[in-house]
Amino acid sequence: MNKSEIQKAISYADDLRDRKGDQIQAIKVLENTLGKLNADSDDYYLVGIKLSALYRDSISYEKAFGLLEQLLITARNKSKAISYADILRSKAFILLQQNRLSESLKQALLAKELIRYKRKDNVDEVKANIYAVLGNIYFTMVLYEEALVAYKLGIRFAKKSKFINRIITISSDIANVHIARGSYGKAELYLRKIEKEAKIRYKIAVPQILLRQANLLKLQGKNDAAIDVLEQALRVSRNENWKRDIAEVLLPLSEQLTKKKINGRAKEMLIEARNIYKSLGLESKAQAVSSRIQLLD
């Protein structure tokens, strides 16, 4: 496959996952693409990492880990240091989701050190991704100052490589740190700024930004305003058919309706969210929502 064909396959898989919510078909596309690539190519590892993320979100952590371990062995044998670091970053993110924080931090720090002095064209994007995950790890460990340092380094490398998507997502993460520290004014400024940017340059980030705005409003006791923002996020997600975002907006929206004793509508939203998670193969999330539905019976 040439560069153009590989990029076309990746874009198609991204569209299947993000717009159509069809993770299973996206997996088939990337599995087929990976099977056609040579391990001497950097694209082999890029596609493999994307495929592992789909395995992680729709099948199991074990399958994702298995693929990443295979990629690590191949990258080491082929002396692909940058790809090797990026694979470690992917492992760190899975370990973070499993709340295995010390292991996650170890992998992310190793990834950072491996490419600290690398200067190849694509290295700044990988560095931005690594610092983004490091920030997430420190945030989860309630080490907010360390998280901010990591996030700001991530933005620096993202700007160097014109990695707009990562600039927006890390900026949203920084806003989350300010929310956690009670600096609501700073958080609001960050979120409003990146919402405008995301609407123009990275629309898929908009629902998550709006979710954080709604959380900020809820923490300030502005529940009606929070509902308005959540409904806006739901409209955006439905218009684009971003199924996972629809589910993730329905959950806090149902919580707000429950507080207002609108239990019937809240239950309908939870059922819809559960069904979406099931359709995406996210059984653990579907089970968690089922437990919430039972509380409304």
C-alpha angles and dihedrals in degrees: 000000000000125000093264093051092048093050090047091053092048092049091049091051090048090051092049091051102039104032106025098030090225102139094162093059090043088056091052091051093051094042089054091047094048090051090059097050130092118232089231088070122087087219089066090067094040091055091043092053091049090049091050089054090055091048088050094052101039111022117020145309088240093060091046091049091048092055093045091052090052090049091049092054092048094045091051092049090049093045092239098157097169093048089045090055092048091052090051088052089054090051090049090054092052091048088051091053088051089051091241090140103168091049091045092051092048092054094046093048091049090051090051094050094047093063102026092117099030116121105183119135097258098040097092092061090052091048090051090053092048093051090047090057091043089054091051091050093050090046091054089048088053090243094136099168092052089046092054092049091052094045093050091051088049091054091047092056092041090055091048090055095037088240095165096174092057093045089057097045094046091048088055089051090052089053087053090056090052090050091051091050092048094247092136096163093056091045092052092051092051094047096047092048096049093042089064091046093047093051089058104034111016110020096172089070093059099087092052092048090051090049089057091047089053091049090051091052091047091053088052090053093250095132098157091051089048090055090051091053092046091051089051090052090049092052092051092048094047093047090055095036091234095165100187091049090050089056093045092051094046092059099062090035090057089048091055092048091050089056087055090050092246089135098155094059091040090055092049089054093050091050091051091049091049092050091050092051090049091050089052092049093247096137098163091056091046091053092050090053091048088059090055091049090055090057089060095050 
